[in-house]
Amino acid sequence: MKKPLIIAIILVLILILPFISFIRWSFQDKKPVDIVILNKTVPTPDRIKHKSLNWILNYDRFVKKAKKRSYSYKKDYYGFAPTRPLKEKGYTKKEYRLSEMMSLPDSVDALYIADTYGVFFNDWYAGINKSRKSRRIYGGLNQVDYLLINEMKNRNKLVVLEYNSFDYPTAEFQSVRTQEKLGLKFTGWTGKYFSKLDTTSPDFPVWMTAMYRKQYSKPWTFKKAGIVLLTEKNIVVLEEGTHLRNPMPFILTDTVNCRRFGVPPAVAFEKWFDIIEPLENNVVSRFRIETTAIGDTLLAANMLDNEFPAVIEDPVNRRTYYFSGDFATNKVNFMISRMKGIDKLKGVLYSDKPNDPRRFFWLYYRPLVTTIFTDYYNSIRKN
């Protein structure tokens, strides 16, 4: 076969395969489920804090009951929304009202709280010094949010919350009530992996160094990769080599839950997480930090362990979940959510390297959310 003909065949396949994938996606059965998505942290138009959730809903054909339309990541959520022109820094807030707290939980099927941290002055206005924390423009779990969680859970509907639902800027009263409703306890500790602890690295939160100097009375000298753990007043730094054998945290899942949710036994995680006590909840997956003996000693001195819950579910109905990490924040191309089978392109979307952070969305978050919503949809469709 001549080389030009081979090239022509390859080009035809490249063009026709996406079309076939789109046709396959189009002919999938639609799954009508009305979902309230809450995201208060939207400082840019890309809506990255919930866009990947909508990617999954669209890929799996979960649609709104009215007119069976797909969920728009730009419009179909409550929370903070930048308005155009962006240079004018205008915004709106789409919020449910106290008067809706009986009718809304009756009319919708599920609640997903993707992010409540909010938008702060330094993040919203360009050119502002980001060396320290700034005042809040909007954010935090409020009383009406709690009431919606309460009413949805009382009606045995699907409720999913993510990282930072209990910490600042949520007020302590709402935080404690929400923890009690979910049957868990927030320890006050949060953390994150950093590829470089060097303060000259882009986007490094240099306000952490002031916390460190105040607590330990010595300068910040960390340069390598590592994990920072902190509360409102305390900070612990774990650096690769000294405290960590592997600087990146991993999410581990046992065999039973691997089969149930279609997730791998281990996947790396590079974003923010919080440390909770599950109490009576089932632990679906757990975080593990690969510490050295020195790292174990440092954790023990702060009453911390190198393993803690990553995903928990209520033990009775399995309709309430808490993800102890910033799971929904993933960079995704929304166009390919209409291409059936795109998730099978291993090597293009992610690599075989265990520390490749792209593996988290494709191998863990996507099948986890798909399973949760599919099982729930099947259960309510029978009723």
Rosetta blueprint (number, residue, H / E / L):
1 M L
2 K L
3 K H
4 P H
5 L H
6 I H
7 I H
8 A H
9 I H
10 I H
11 L H
12 V H
13 L H
14 I H
15 L H
16 I H
17 L H
18 P H
19 F H
20 I H
21 S H
22 F H
23 I H
24 R H
25 W H
26 S H
27 F L
28 Q L
29 D L
30 K L
31 K E
32 P E
33 V L
34 D L
35 I E
36 V E
37 I E
38 L E
39 N E
40 K L
41 T L
42 V L
43 P L
44 T L
45 P L
46 D L
47 R L
48 I H
49 K H
50 H H
51 K H
52 S H
53 L H
54 N H
55 W H
56 I H
57 L H
58 N H
59 Y H
60 D L
61 R L
62 F E
63 V E
64 K L
65 K L
66 A H
67 K H
68 K H
69 R L
70 S E
71 Y L
72 S L
73 Y L
74 K L
75 K L
76 D L
77 Y L
78 Y E
79 G E
80 F E
81 A E
82 P E
83 T L
84 R L
85 P L
86 L H
87 K H
88 E H
89 K L
90 G L
91 Y E
92 T E
93 K E
94 K E
95 E L
96 Y L
97 R L
98 L H
99 S H
100 E H
101 M L
102 M L
103 S H
104 L H
105 P H
106 D H
107 S H
108 V L
109 D L
110 A E
111 L E
112 Y E
113 I E
114 A E
115 D E
116 T L
117 Y L
118 G L
119 V E
120 F E
121 F H
122 N H
123 D H
124 W H
125 Y L
126 A L
127 G L
128 I L
129 N L
130 K L
131 S L
132 R L
133 K L
134 S L
135 R L
136 R E
137 I E
138 Y E
139 G L
140 G L
141 L L
142 N L
143 Q H
144 V H
145 D H
146 Y H
147 L H
148 L H
149 I H
150 N H
151 E H
152 M H
153 K H
154 N H
155 R L
156 N L
157 K L
158 L E
159 V E
160 V E
161 L E
162 E E
163 Y L
164 N L
165 S L
166 F L
167 D L
168 Y L
169 P L
170 T L
171 A L
172 E H
173 F H
174 Q H
175 S H
176 V H
177 R H
178 T H
179 Q H
180 E H
181 K H
182 L H
183 G L
184 L L
185 K E
186 F E
187 T E
188 G E
189 W E
190 T E
191 G E
192 K E
193 Y E
194 F E
195 S L
196 K L
197 L L
198 D L
199 T L
200 T L
201 S L
202 P L
203 D L
204 F L
205 P L
206 V L
207 W H
208 M H
209 T H
210 A H
211 M H
212 Y H
213 R H
214 K H
215 Q H
216 Y H
217 S L
218 K L
219 P L
220 W L
221 T L
222 F L
223 K L
224 K L
225 A L
226 G E
227 I E
228 V E
229 L E
230 L E
231 T L
232 E L
233 K L
234 N L
235 I E
236 V E
237 V E
238 L E
239 E E
240 E E
241 G L
242 T L
243 H L
244 L E
245 R E
246 N E
247 P E
248 M E
249 P E
250 F E
251 I E
252 L E
253 T E
254 D L
255 T H
256 V H
257 N H
258 C H
259 R H
260 R H
261 F H
262 G L
263 V L
264 P L
265 P L
266 A E
267 V E
268 A E
269 F L
270 E L
271 K L
272 W L
273 F E
274 D E
275 I E
276 I E
277 E E
278 P L
279 L L
280 E L
281 N L
282 N E
283 V E
284 V E
285 S E
286 R E
287 F E
288 R E
289 I E
290 E E
291 T E
292 T L
293 A H
294 I H
295 G H
296 D H
297 T H
298 L H
299 L H
300 A H
301 A H
302 N L
303 M L
304 L L
305 D L
306 N L
307 E E
308 F E
309 P E
310 A E
311 V E
312 I E
313 E E
314 D L
315 P L
316 V L
317 N L
318 R L
319 R L
320 T E
321 Y E
322 Y E
323 F E
324 S L
325 G E
326 D L
327 F L
328 A L
329 T L
330 N L
331 K L
332 V L
333 N L
334 F H
335 M H
336 I H
337 S H
338 R H
339 M L
340 K L
341 G L
342 I H
343 D H
344 K H
345 L L
346 K L
347 G L
348 V L
349 L L
350 Y L
351 S L
352 D L
353 K L
354 P L
355 N L
356 D L
357 P L
358 R L
359 R H
360 F H
361 F H
362 W H
363 L H
364 Y H
365 Y H
366 R H
367 P H
368 L H
369 V H
370 T H
371 T H
372 I H
373 F H
374 T H
375 D H
376 Y H
377 Y H
378 N H
379 S H
380 I H
381 R H
382 K L
383 N L
